[in-house]
Amino acid sequence: MGRHIYVHIPFCEAKCPYCSFFSVADKDHYGEYFDALKKEIESAPLNSADDHDEIDTVYFGGGTPSVPDSDHIKGALKAVLDHFNIDPGNAEITIEANPHSLTADKAGAYIAMGFNRISMGIQSLHDDTLKLLGRLHNREGALGALKIAREAGFENISGDLIIGVPGQTTEEVIEDAQTLIDCGCRHISSYSLSIEEGTPFERRYGKSLDDPDIQEAERAMYHGLRDFLNRNGFVPYEISNSSLKGFESRHNSAYWRAVEYYGFGAGSHGYIGGQRYGHECDIRKYIKAPDQTIVEEVLTESDKMTEYAMLMLRTSSGLTDEGFIKRFGRTIPEDIRKIMKILVDRKLCDSIDSGIRLSRYGLDYANEAFMEFL
Ligand code: SF4
């Protein structure tokens, strides 16, 4: 089974008012951070038989990886390619980028250094929505950045959209999706705006977006977009992700199969040797001790199966005996089968061949379905 690598680049040009990801607007530490990151990658242990498995995907996320100079990214990717067993011709190697910081020089450099997929933080193509979200780009900038990515040679472009923004309509979101398709995106992710603790949006909106009418409108937007994408050949292969056939994110699909992956960089998380571990969300501490990790959880075989079951429910493949046999070499155990029956009885899931998948109703109450496993 191939492994996966996530590299966290915790820098942004400015902090968006709704964001709770670990990222900072701190230009002063690029040099030291990337030196530490290379050190961590180069010292990753490769001492079991599994560690020599080919790496299937590499994902540079953030933060905003397109903010620091591309030489920094080049150094970090080179460290990954030199240290691990990776065939760049086969691996999916993704970089996240934002329209405001992506230049033609950077996009060309990313292709030259080995990235073959780019995930663009478009969020919206309506200026009023972008302004409300506190984004630094506008529609024109987003369209320009997509052109830059295409002209640099990216054939596998993903665009992120945010839905459920106050004042946004379903028509606008569908219009944005159509434009992304016209601009060459082959994968579209759509995330519902959530109000996170401690963010300026929490102070601005509090619990006001929990209003049942607002929630209902957000769900209608979600289904309207999902159905539109489906009609246009973008198969909704996961709760928030749709793509043309063959352009599903291999990296994210690995997370949903609950397989192991390395996490490098401040604030990143990994899962290796049955252990979930994380790094502190503090750049200075990370720079001092980049290989210091905190073990968050040691998973038993039963934990792994439960986690896999819960994560696979996010996908349109669903939770099936076939998938279970592929992942664990056995059919679904009885305790998980009991939960599956409850989910079907509660109409959160539909029965499919040898398993279950979230129903249309269940897509709106997915968290309730996941809770049954806890
Ligand atoms: S660009 Fe992305 S990671 Fe950075 S602050 Fe905005 S939402 Fe957060």
Boltz pocket constraint, residues with backbone or C-beta under 6 A from the ligand:
constraints:
  - pocket:
      binder: B
      contacts: [[A, 11], [A, 12], [A, 13], [A, 14], [A, 15], [A, 16], [A, 19], [A, 20], [A, 21], [A, 23], [A, 62], [A, 63], [A, 64], [A, 98], [A, 121]]
      max_distance: 6.0
